[in-house]
């Protein structure tokens, strides 16, 4: 992998990740942009203990532009985008409309490919591995950021999820705090260790492998399963079999196997609802240990992949119980979801 860092016209950082060592990235951003001056504010909810980012400048962000005006496509004559080069492999750059900025953290955009009409599932194993390298590199870099306590790499796919740009891309958030979901995991982790003397993540993976009914893919170094108490109609968790706290800690064997496992999961997601259905909307989210967590080695890196589509033509909306009380009601039994995901395996 070759990494080339540069700056956009408004001062934001942009990084090219290339599979070829001889790639030359010397294109200059030609746009007449003013220096970036965005701020976000983190407010604390005293009742719930949560934090909320206030970022009013995001109201002006680009919203469903036509394909020939996509800001994530390579630049061309007469049409300059966020990426100055005329082609690229993988690109990461600071978000122009960040939810978190300055002392409130950092937000980055990850473009998986220059092909506007592709999706992550269309990538080959080499390109998917390059995306993994970019996620890993950014996780390690953001660990040095003074305002960042936790790094979250994720992808939203589909208008139903709320995506405003159709180009295949994801994001990376560097939070200046430990997120509520991670705090709950850490609490459960500590309670399980105190009660049993064992690691909770290890026991969850071992229990799913032993049960087998919810296992979707079982590789040499990774296992994917529908969790016993899945919140979403189709939800899969992907774990390395050797527990590590974050992406930089993955060994070479796990890194090599990951593309095949992940691409197969994404292909199955697009087959769940049959021919003729639009591509399955999903969220794919990496969970990594916070940097200042005591005993970081107790945490287990894993990826959670889920869709809000519950059946053909119908979405799972967060209604009163979910939105008002955070109590999920799942219409699809996890065992049935796992069986369906096994049925649609690649030939």
Number of C-alpha atoms within 10 A of each C-alpha: 13 13 17 14 14 17 15 20 18 15 14 14 15 21 20 24 24 22 17 11 10 8 16 12 19 11 12 13 19 13 14 8 11 9 11 13 12 16 17 21 18 17 11 12 10 8 6 8 8 14 16 10 14 14 17 14 15 14 9 8 11 13 12 13 12 10 14 9 12 21 18 25 26 20 20 13 6 6 15 20 19 20 26 25 19 15 15 21 18 23 24 25 23 22 21 19 22 22 24 24 24 16 16 19 25 23 22 23 22 26 24 27 26 20 18 19 11 14 17 20 18 15 17 12 18 13 19 22 20 20 25 19 18 23 23 17 16 21 22 16 10 21 18 11 14 11 18 22 21 24 30 19 22 22 20 20 25 19 13 15 14 10 17 16 20 20 22 23 24 21 20 25 23 24 23 21 19 19 16 13 10 16 13 11 14 20 11 14 17 16 14 16 14 11 8 9 10 14 18 21 20 16 12 13 21 13 12 18 16 10 10 14 16 22 23 22 19 15 14 10 17 20 20 27 26 30 21 14 11 20 19 24 23 28 24 29 21 24 22 23 17 13 18 21 20 23 22 16 14 17 13 9 11 16 18 16 17 22 21 15 19 21 18 16 24 18 19 20 25 18 21 23 19 10 9 8 12 13 16 21 20 23 17 19 20 20 21 22 26 24 18 13 15 11 9 16 14 21 25 22 22 23 19 19 24 21 23 20 21 19 14 13 9 9 14 15 11 14 13 11 11 13 11 9 9 11 13 16 15 15 13 15 16 24 18 15 23 23 15 18 25 17 13 18 16 10 3
